[in-house]
Amino acid sequence: MENTDILTIWKSYDQKLNENLLLNRKNAEDITKIKVRSFLTSMRPLKIFAILAGILWVVFVDTLIVLLFPVASPFFLISAGIQVLLTKLSIGVYLYQWVLIELVDIDEPVLTTQERIAHLQASTLWVTRILFLQLPVWTTFYLTQSLIESGGILFYTIQIGFTAGFTLLSIWLYRNISYENRDKKWFKLIFNGIEWNPIRKSMELLDQIKDYSTVR
């Protein structure tokens, strides 16, 4: 066998090998995209439940505010108003997240999918911060004028300490809930479940796809 024949066979083998490698990478990329889609769709039921539960809660609280407005304590009206307003904002964020999940397509470019998941990740942090801002009003909605006038030192001590503690906690969480703190123990305690894990796993898988593209 002449050298030219050997070179031809070698080039043919090398070409087939490259084609097989590219096919394997393409298959791995497609499987990874399917996994990403599966992770994200697993979040859909929770988002829908949060939206429906939030709407029912808003309707309930708004109805109470309207019906009790002439007789209710100002503390109740203000606390309920703040709480229902933050809940409405949260519902808006959950609707936005639901749309993002539905828009994710395994056939779209990796960078587009990464951008959608990045928005999903950022909005998850934001909605959690918003929900924690509600903490103080849960310590004031039951207050009445008569309760304040008749309350003793013990009542004021407990009430002020309770409200101040929840207020400081809500402010601290609002300021510190960020992606930069994702490795902190308290962060993992809050974000450990279907609200966060599918997003984290999806981002990790998409990074793998970028590695496939780089190898090419």
N, C-alpha and C positions, 0 to 999 in steps of 0.2 A: 504494500500500500504506500502510495506516494505521500510526501509531506503535505501537498495541497489537499489531498483527500482527508488526511488526519485533521488539518486545520478546519476544513469544511464541516466535518462531523463534530468537532469540538465547538465551533461557533453555533451549530444547530442545537447541540446539547445545552450550551450556555444560554441561548435564546429561550429554549423551552423551560430551563430552570428559572430564568427571570420572569417568564410569563406565569409560572406556577407560584413564584413568590408574590408577584403582584396580585394574583387571584386569591391567594391565602390572606394577604393583607386586606383586600377588598372584602372578603368574607368576614374577616375579623372586625373590620370597621362596621359592616352592616349589622352584625350580631351585637356589637357594642351600642349602636344607635337604637336597636330594638330594646335592649336592656334599659337605656336611658328613657325611652318612651314609656316602658313598663313602670319604672320608678316614679315618673311624673304622674302617670294616670292613677297610680295608687293613692295619690293625694287628692284626687277629684272628689271622692265621697265626703271627705272631711270638709273640703271647701264648700260643697253644696250644703252640708249640714250646718256649717257655721253661718252661711248666708241666710238660710231659712230660719234657724234659731234666732239669729240677730234681728231679722225682720219681725218675727213674732214678739220678741222682747221689746223692740222699739214701739210697735203698735200698742202693746200692753202699757208701757210706761207713759207714752204720749197720751193715752186714754186716761190714765190716772191723773196726769198733770191737768188735763182739761177739766175733768170732773171735780177734782179736789181743789182747783185753783182758788175758789172763793173762801175756802175754809182751811186749807192746808198751811202748815208752818212754812215760813220763808226758807228755813233750812232744808226742808223736804223739797220744795220747788227748785231751789238753786242746785241742790245735790242731784236730784233726778234729772234736771235740765242738762247739767254737765255730763252726767253719766250717759244719757241717751244721745247727746251730741257726739261723744267719743265713740259710742257704739255705731252710730251712723257712718262715721269716718272709717271704722274698722270694716263695716259691711262693704263700703266702696273699695277698700283695699282687697278684700277677699274676692269681690267681683273681678277686679283687675287681674288677680292671680289666676282665677278660673279661666279667663280669656287667654292668658299666657300659656297655660297648660294645654288648652285646646288648639292653640296655634302651632305648637311644637310638631314638626314634621320630620320623620327620619330621613327624608330625601333632600331636605334643605341643607345648605352649607353648614359645616361645623361651627364656624364663627357666628352664624345667625342663631343657631341653637344655644351656643354659649352665652350670647347676649341676652336671649330670653330668660335663661336660667339665672343669669346675673341679676336681672330685674326681679325675678321671682325671689331670689335670695335677699336682695335689698328690701323688698316690700315685706318679706316675712319678719325681718328685723324691725321695720317701721311699725307694723301692726302690733307687734308684741310691746313695743315702747308705748304706743297709744293705749293699749289695754291696761298696762301697769299705771298709767296716769289716773286711772279711775280709783285707785286705792283710797285716797283720802276721803272721797265723797261717801264711801261705805261706812265711814265713822261719824258722819254728820247728818245723814238723811232722817234719822229718828229723833233729832233734837227738836224741842218745842220751847216756846217762851216760858211756860210754866215750869218746865223741867229745869231751865237755866236759872230762873228766879228762886226756885226752892232747893236747888242743888247745894250741897255742902262742900267743904274743903276736899273730902275724899272723892266726891264726884268730879270736881274740877281737876283734881290731880290726875285721876284716871283718864278723863276725857281729853284733856290737853296732851297728856303723854301719848295716848293712843293715836290721836289725830296727827300730832307732830311726828311721831315715829313712822306712821304710814306715809306722810307727806315726804319726809326725808328719804324713805326707801323708794318711793315712786320717782323722785327726782334723780336719785343715784342710779336707778335702773335705766331711766330714760337717757341719761348721759353716758352710761357705760355699756349699754347693749350695742355692740358694734362687731363687725367681722374681725377686727384686730384682737378682740378678746375671746375668740372662739375656742382657744385652748385652755381657758380658765375653768376651774372646777364648777363655779357657780353658773357659768354660761352653759356648760354641758348639762348641768342639772335642769336648766330651763329648756334648752333646745336639745332634747333627747327623745325623739319620737318621729311620728309621721309628718310633722310640720317641718322638720329640718333634715333628717337623715336621707330621704330621697334626693334632696337638692345636693347635699354633700357628695353622695355616691355618684350622682349624675355628672357633677363637675369633674370628679376623679376619672370617670370613664371617658369623658370628652377630652381630657388631657392625654389619655392613652391614644385616642384617635389622632391627635396632633402629632404624637410620636410616630404613628404609622406614616403620616404624611411627610414628616421630616426624613424618615428613612428612605422614602421614595426619591 
